[in-house]
């Protein structure tokens, strides 16, 4: 049997898993790498053209919520967007694996796996990898130039205008905005428009780092620095050398660790745990937070001198509520991108969707809009997304008065749902997100028939 030309990386902290998977896959694929330390992923990707990564979701004893896997998935997709990632998880952790698929994983396999199922999944991933490579070569997608949606809102246009100007410098940038307003995308935009765009963009979610991992993760460590320090390991700052490091959720750093970060920014050097040698850094710093950082300074929970270091330029990203005219065109932009992700064409929204999109509160901002559109694309039929598919009939938040501009839309949606479920109150209420009592009140209010 001829082996398929593919380079596959297996990452798991259990040697028996690595051995078993390698024995199965090496009979079918040309090159198999194995690694028990996820921190080596970046260097392996930099040195090899990896087609598929088979990635475990848990590495440290006592941490079994899958967040490490999600973290490394994001890192792989940032560093090597063409690489296909398959997650490995235990039966009881499927929810986290599904979350991983939403943010870019190709699929997941359960441990212990069935050999045939594992081979089938890897085979599909290799085929997908080849498809991605072909697209990049033929130019049918933008391979290095990522497209960004700006919109027409004055606030967002001003933010992008500032970003384009500051990108040409090495000034430190602080991005402020609610959860889901696109701070990561905005930081990436600054990097892509800078002189460092061909260097590494390293994203660090500071909100997910525990206190005891803060220094080792950011600054690295020497062999023997602590019990599990078996090799010299570079931290995230060194990984971003000559490029950009994005310190997300910087407002969540405890006060006692802020001085350590401040020292790195002031001296432009980093010292690994267990060493005394300071290593010079050439790194662009972009930070972000959804906290009221100036109030934290006033309350003495965030150092004022650290704030001065990170906000040479401060950029505020508006919420979707502040840029309502952008919601509908943004939804179309997102739908096109998600359809492309799933290799599908000719998706559209029903004609009556636009007013619902504009009136929905979008408390989760762009992230919520993306999630609802992706879910709708998976569930919808005939390549057409309806209001019901989007799950934005959130009528509990609508004030009940006859002058409400959504009254007619609400009435129409209830009529459609009643018809769809043949007058079944329980199913209709469930679809609309209402209690049975609330649905009965609306049926009476609009004089609807439910039979």
C-alpha positions in Angstrom: 0.0 0.0 0.0 1.4 3.4 -1.0 1.6 6.0 1.7 0.0 9.3 1.2 2.2 12.4 1.1 1.3 14.2 4.3 3.1 15.5 7.4 1.1 14.9 10.6 1.9 16.1 14.1 0.4 14.3 17.1 0.5 16.2 20.4 -0.4 14.4 23.7 1.3 14.2 27.1 0.8 10.4 27.3 3.6 8.5 25.6 1.4 5.4 25.1 -1.1 7.6 23.1 1.7 9.0 20.9 3.1 5.5 20.3 -0.2 4.0 19.5 -1.3 6.8 17.1 2.0 6.8 15.3 1.9 3.0 14.8 -1.5 3.3 13.2 -0.8 6.4 11.1 2.7 5.6 9.8 1.3 2.7 7.7 -0.8 5.2 5.7 1.0 8.6 5.8 4.5 9.6 4.9 5.7 11.6 7.9 4.5 11.4 11.5 5.8 13.8 14.3 5.0 13.2 17.9 5.4 15.7 20.8 4.4 15.5 24.5 5.0 19.2 25.2 2.5 21.5 23.5 4.9 24.4 23.9 7.0 22.8 21.1 4.1 23.2 18.6 5.2 26.6 17.5 8.8 25.7 16.7 7.6 22.5 14.9 5.2 24.5 12.7 7.9 27.0 11.9 10.3 24.3 10.8 8.0 22.0 9.0 5.0 22.2 6.6 2.5 20.3 8.9 -0.7 19.3 7.1 -2.6 18.0 10.1 -2.3 18.3 13.9 -3.9 15.7 16.1 -4.2 17.7 19.3 -5.0 16.5 22.8 -7.1 19.0 24.9 -5.6 18.4 28.4 -1.9 18.3 29.5 -1.5 19.2 33.2 -2.7 17.0 36.0 -5.7 18.6 37.6 -6.6 20.7 34.6 -9.1 18.7 32.6 -11.6 21.3 31.3 -10.0 21.3 27.8 -9.0 25.0 27.9 -5.4 24.2 27.1 -6.5 22.5 23.9 -8.6 25.5 23.0 -5.6 27.8 23.7 -3.3 25.8 21.5 -5.9 25.5 18.8 -6.1 29.3 18.6 -2.3 29.5 18.5 -2.0 27.0 15.6 -4.7 28.7 13.6 -3.0 32.1 14.1 0.5 30.9 13.2 -0.5 28.5 10.4 -4.1 29.0 9.1 -3.7 26.3 6.4 -2.9 23.6 9.0 -5.9 21.4 9.8 -6.5 20.6 13.5 -8.3 17.6 14.9 -9.0 17.6 18.6 -8.7 14.5 20.9 -11.0 14.3 23.9 -12.6 11.9 26.3 -16.3 11.0 26.0 -17.5 13.4 28.7 -15.7 16.4 27.3 -17.4 16.6 23.9 -18.9 20.1 24.6 -15.4 21.7 24.7 -14.5 19.9 21.5 -17.6 21.3 19.8 -16.5 24.7 21.0 -13.2 24.0 19.3 -14.9 23.3 16.0 -16.7 26.6 16.1 -13.4 28.4 16.4 -11.6 26.5 13.7 -10.9 22.8 14.5 -11.8 20.5 11.6 -13.2 17.6 13.7 -12.7 15.7 17.0 -12.0 12.1 17.9 -12.9 10.4 21.1 -10.3 8.5 23.2 -10.1 5.6 23.2 -10.6 5.7 19.4 -11.6 3.1 16.8 -8.7 2.8 14.4 -11.0 2.9 11.3 -12.6 6.1 12.6 -9.3 7.7 13.4 -7.9 6.9 9.9 -11.1 8.1 8.2 -11.0 11.5 10.1 -7.2 12.0 9.3 -7.8 11.1 5.7 -10.5 13.7 5.3 -8.3 16.3 7.1 -5.4 15.6 4.7 -7.8 16.1 1.8 -8.9 19.4 3.3 -5.3 20.5 3.8 -4.6 19.8 0.1 -7.6 21.8 -0.9 -6.5 24.7 1.3 -3.0 24.6 -0.2 -4.4 24.5 -3.8 -6.6 27.6 -3.0 -3.6 29.5 -1.7 -1.5 28.6 -4.7 -4.2 29.5 -7.3 -5.0 32.8 -5.5 -8.7 32.0 -5.2 -8.5 33.2 -1.6 -6.4 36.0 -0.1 -3.5 34.0 1.3 -1.6 36.7 3.1 -3.9 39.7 2.9 -6.8 39.1 5.2 -10.0 41.0 4.5 -11.5 43.1 7.3 -15.0 44.6 7.5 -15.0 48.2 8.5 -18.5 49.6 7.9 -19.8 53.1 7.7 -20.2 54.0 11.4 -18.1 57.2 12.2 -16.8 55.6 15.4 -15.4 52.5 13.7 -14.1 54.4 10.7 -12.2 56.7 13.1 -10.8 53.7 15.0 -9.5 52.1 11.8 -8.1 55.4 10.6 -6.1 55.7 13.9 -5.0 52.1 13.6 -3.6 52.6 10.1 -1.6 55.5 11.3 -0.3 53.9 14.5 0.5 50.7 12.6 3.3 52.4 10.8 5.0 53.1 14.1 6.2 50.9 16.9 4.0 52.7 19.5 2.3 50.5 22.1 -1.4 50.4 21.6 -4.2 49.8 24.1 -7.5 48.6 22.6 -10.6 49.2 24.7 -14.1 47.7 24.1 -16.8 45.4 25.3 -16.5 41.7 25.0 -17.0 40.5 21.4 -16.3 43.9 19.7 -13.4 42.4 17.8 -10.3 43.4 19.8 -8.3 40.4 18.6 -9.1 41.1 14.9 -8.2 44.8 15.4 -4.9 43.9 17.0 -4.2 41.6 14.0 -5.1 44.4 11.6 -2.5 46.7 13.2 0.1 43.9 12.9 -0.8 43.2 9.3 -0.4 46.8 8.4 2.9 47.3 10.2 6.5 46.7 9.2 6.4 43.6 11.3 3.7 41.9 9.2 6.0 39.1 8.0 7.0 38.3 11.6 5.1 36.4 14.3 1.9 37.6 15.8 1.6 36.0 19.3 -1.8 36.2 21.1 -1.7 35.7 24.9 -5.0 35.4 26.7 -4.0 36.8 30.1 -7.4 36.2 31.6 -6.9 32.4 31.2 -3.4 32.3 32.8 -3.3 31.3 36.5 -1.0 33.2 38.8 1.5 30.4 39.1 1.8 30.0 35.3 2.1 33.8 34.5 5.9 34.1 34.6 6.8 30.7 33.1 4.3 31.2 30.2 5.3 34.8 29.4 8.9 34.9 30.3 10.0 31.2 29.8 12.1 29.1 32.1 15.4 27.3 32.4 15.8 23.5 32.8 15.3 22.7 36.5 13.6 26.0 37.4 10.8 24.0 38.9 9.7 20.3 39.1 8.3 19.9 35.6 10.9 22.1 33.9 12.7 19.4 32.0 14.1 21.6 29.1 15.0 25.2 28.5 11.8 26.8 27.2 11.3 30.2 25.6 8.3 32.3 26.8 5.7 34.0 24.7 7.7 37.3 24.6 10.7 35.5 23.1 8.3 33.7 20.6 7.2 37.1 19.4 10.7 38.4 18.8 10.8 40.9 16.0 7.0 40.6 15.7 4.0 41.6 17.8 2.7 40.3 21.0 -1.0 40.8 21.8 -1.7 40.9 25.5 -5.5 40.2 25.7 -7.5 41.0 28.8 -4.6 42.8 30.4 -6.9 44.3 33.0 -7.2 40.9 34.6 -3.6 40.7 35.7 -3.3 40.7 39.5 -1.6 43.7 41.0 1.4 41.7 42.4 2.2 40.4 38.8 1.9 43.8 37.1 5.3 44.9 38.3 7.0 41.9 36.6 5.3 42.8 33.3 6.2 46.5 33.8 9.9 45.6 34.2 9.9 43.8 30.8 8.3 46.7 29.1 10.6 49.3 30.7 13.8 47.4 30.1 12.9 45.7 26.8 14.4 42.6 28.1 13.1 39.3 29.5 14.7 36.9 32.0 13.6 33.3 32.1 12.7 31.7 35.4 15.8 30.1 36.9 18.2 32.3 35.0 19.9 35.6 35.7 20.6 36.5 32.1 18.4 39.2 30.6 17.6 38.6 27.0 17.0 41.7 24.7 13.5 42.0 23.2 12.4 43.6 20.0 8.6 43.3 20.2 5.6 45.4 19.4 3.1 45.5 22.3 -0.6 45.6 21.7 -2.9 45.2 24.7 -6.6 45.0 25.2 -9.2 45.0 27.9 -13.0 45.2 28.4 -12.5 46.6 31.9 -12.7 50.3 32.8 -9.0 50.5 33.2 -8.9 54.1 34.3 -11.3 53.3 37.1 -9.0 50.4 38.1 -6.1 52.9 38.3 -8.2 55.2 40.5 -9.1 52.2 42.7 -5.4 51.2 42.8 -6.1 47.7 41.3 -4.1 48.6 38.2 -0.7 50.3 38.2 -0.8 53.8 36.7 2.8 53.5 35.5 1.9 50.3 33.7 -1.1 52.0 32.0 1.3 54.7 30.8 3.5 52.1 29.2 0.8 50.2 27.3 -1.4 53.1 26.1 0.9 55.3 24.0 -2.1 55.2 21.7 -5.5 54.3 23.0 -8.3 53.1 20.6 -11.9 52.6 21.5 -14.0 50.0 19.6 -17.7 50.7 19.6 -20.3 48.1 20.5 -22.8 47.0 17.8 -25.4 49.1 19.6 -23.4 52.1 18.6 -23.1 51.1 14.9 -26.5 49.8 14.0 -26.2 50.7 10.4 -23.3 48.3 10.1 -25.1 45.3 11.5 -26.9 44.1 8.3 -23.9 44.5 5.9 -21.6 43.0 8.5 -24.0 40.0 8.8 -23.7 39.4 5.0 -19.9 39.7 5.2 -19.8 37.2 8.1 -22.1 34.8 6.3 -19.9 34.8 3.2 -16.8 34.1 5.3 -18.4 31.2 7.2 -19.9 29.7 4.0 -16.3 29.8 2.6 -15.0 28.1 5.7 -17.4 25.2 5.2 -16.7 25.2 1.4 -20.3 26.2 0.5 -21.7 28.7 -1.9 -24.8 30.8 -2.5 -26.0 31.4 1.0 -28.4 34.2 1.8 -30.7 35.6 4.4 -34.5 35.7 4.1 -35.7 39.2 3.0 -37.4 39.9 6.4 -34.3 39.2 8.5 -32.8 42.7 8.3 -35.1 44.5 10.8 -34.7 41.7 13.3 -30.9 41.9 13.0 -31.1 45.7 13.6 -33.4 45.5 16.6 -31.8 42.6 18.4 -29.7 43.9 21.4 -26.4 42.0 20.5 -25.0 42.1 24.1 -22.2 39.8 22.9 -21.5 42.1 20.0 -19.7 40.8 16.8 -18.8 37.5 18.5 -22.5 36.8 19.2 -23.4 37.7 15.7 -20.8 35.3 14.3 -21.9 32.5 16.6 -25.6 32.9 15.6 -24.8 33.0 11.9 -22.6 30.0 12.0 -25.1 28.0 14.0 -27.8 29.1 11.6 -25.8 28.0 8.6 -25.4 24.5 10.1 -29.1 24.2 10.8 -30.8 26.0 7.9 -32.1 24.4 4.8 -32.1 25.4 1.1 -29.1 27.7 1.7 -31.4 30.3 3.2 -31.2 31.6 6.8 -34.4 32.7 8.5 -35.1 34.6 11.7 -36.0 31.3 13.4 -32.6 29.8 12.3 -30.8 32.8 13.8 -32.6 32.5 17.2 -33.1 36.2 17.6 -36.8 36.2 18.5 -36.0 37.4 22.0 -39.3 38.9 22.8 -38.9 38.9 26.6 -36.8 42.0 26.2 -39.5 43.9 24.2 -41.7 46.2 26.2 -45.4 45.3 25.6 -47.1 48.3 24.2 -49.0 48.8 21.0 -46.6 51.5 19.8 -43.7 49.1 19.8 -42.3 49.0 16.3 -41.7 45.3 16.6 -45.3 44.4 17.5 -46.2 43.4 13.9 -43.0 41.5 13.5 -43.6 39.7 16.8 -47.2 38.9 15.8 -46.0 37.5 12.4 -43.3 35.4 14.0 -45.7 33.9 16.5 -48.2 33.1 13.7 -45.5 31.4 11.7 -44.3 29.3 14.7 -47.9 28.3 15.5 -48.4 27.2 12.0 -45.1 25.3 11.8 -46.0 23.4 15.0 -49.7 22.9 14.1 -50.8 24.9 17.1 -48.7 23.0 19.6 -48.2 25.6 22.4 -45.2 23.8 24.1 -43.2 23.5 20.9 -44.1 27.0 19.8 -43.1 28.5 23.1 -39.8 26.6 23.1 -38.9 27.8 19.6 -39.7 31.4 20.5 -37.9 31.3 23.8 -41.1 32.1 25.8 -42.8 30.5 28.7 -46.2 29.0 27.9 -47.9 31.7 30.0 -46.1 34.5 28.1 -47.1 32.9 24.8 -50.7 32.6 25.8 -50.7 36.4 26.7 -49.4 37.2 23.3 -51.9 35.0 21.5 -54.6 36.8 23.4 -53.0 40.2 22.7 -52.9 39.7 19.0 -56.1 37.7 18.8 -54.4 34.8 17.2 -55.8 31.3 16.6 -53.7 28.4 17.9 -55.5 25.6 16.3 
